[in-house]
Amino acid sequence: MSHDPHFGSVIAAYAFALVIVGGMMWTILADYFRLKHALSLLSAQEKPRGGDFQERKGRDQRELDMDTLE
């Protein structure tokens, strides 16, 4: 097997592929953890509104109904 004249280039190609795939995995994992951290910061900043959304939705609907009646 090691007497093949192309043995070195085959090993180099596998090593190169391993480096490329490892770099892609590293990049994807780093991006995943960066986005996960950013999302946790965003959710920590958001204030819970509870029923405010339903109240605002109803008020906007009434204003819309009044505009269509005129």
N, C-alpha and C positions, 0 to 999 in steps of 0.2 A: 504494500500500500504506500509506504513512504518512498518507494522507488519511482513513483509516477512523477513525470516532469512538471505536471500541473498541480501537484499536491499543495504547494505553498500558496498559489493563487486561490485555490478552493478554500483553504483555511482563512485566508485574508478576506474573502468574500463573506464567509460566515461571520467572522469577527466584525466586519463592517456592518452587516445586517443586524447583528446583535446590538451594536452601538446605536444604530438608527432607531430600532424598535424600543430600546431602553430610553433613549432621549424623548421619543414620542410619548411613552408611558409617563415619564417624569413630568413633561409639559402638561399632559392631560390631568394628572393628579394635582399638580401645583395650581392649575386653573380651577379645578373643582374645589379645593380647599379655600382658595381666594374668594370664589363666588359664595361659598357657604358662609364664610366669615362676613362678607359684605351683606348677605341676606340677614344674618343674625343681628348685625348692627342696625339695619333698616327696620327690622321688626321690633327692636328694642326702642327705637325712636317713635314708632307709631303709637298714638294714644287710642285706647278703645273708646268707641263712640256709643256703643249699645244701641238704644232705640232712636238715637238722633238720625240715623240713616232713614228709617221708616218715616219719621216725622218730616224730614226734609223732602223725601220723595212725595209724600202726600201733599205738602204745601206747593211743590213745583207742579204737581198735577192739577191742583185747584187753580193756580195761576194760569196754566195752559188752557184750562176749560174757560176761564173768564176771558182770555184773549180770543178764543174761537167764537165766543158768543157775541162779541162786539162787531 
